[in-house]
Amino acid sequence: MGRVISFENHALANLRARVAAAEEANQDLIAFARGHSGAVASIHEAVLAAVETDGLDHLLHVVTQEWPQILGLDAVAVALVAGDTGVRADASGLQFVDARLIERSIRDFEGVLLRGCERGHPLFGPACELIRAEALIRLTSEPPLPSGLLALGQRGPQSFDTRHGSELLIFLGRVLTRCMGRWLIP
């Protein structure tokens, strides 16, 4: 006579594994949503702080002094080039830099460049030694307004690979460009 093979134990083990995998995926999705929501709130707060400025000096102060705390970063620098003149602003103030450095920095990408690094971009100034992850955001304007780069850096390594994060940073760069234009055009 034939023997009956029970698939119940195998099916039950398979079902338990699938439920555990679904639960893990659900927890990952919840963690991503919470993180994305926090990033959106931080970007919104940074934008509001920029929009509320009353001059270019105040705007640069907000970007370099307040945005690091708002965005949870260790360093923020802005580099601008207009004609043959290049300037860089960070927490230590405003300095003239070679315009070619800025032009070279923005030549090879559009929008935003997210990367881990051993040493931050030179436009971070003295803080570049500490930077292990950076977001470089291209600031594009029509002359006579300056073009340039917004550099966001942090000490801890981090992988930047989300399309939504890039979109938020591009938005932040566009708002900064518009705010600068408001103060630079008479």
C-alpha angles and dihedrals in degrees: 000000000000126000123236114228116207115220092179097097093047093046092048092050090048091049092049091051091050092049091050091050091049091049091050091049089049092052090048090051092049091049091050092049092050091048093046091048090052091049091051091049091050093049090048091051091048091049092050091050090052094046091051094057120116101210145001093270090052091047092052090047091052092047097047100032107029105028094065090061094039093049097037094244135139099219140015124185133175122204121189133184127194116172108317095338124097127184134181127200125194138142091297094055139256123328135174115243135181107280089218090065091058093043091051090048095056099036099084103050144040124215109351137352116203119190149145115238144180090228129015126247113287090242088073086073115203091355092064090088090063100044117105100164127032142179115206112197120193115228109206124190137158116249134294084040116078124252123207150117138301109206120198117186142178135189097227121075114249135171114237108198109130121112090209092056090053091051091052092050092048088052090050090051092049092051090050090050092051092047091051090049090053090059099037100051111073 
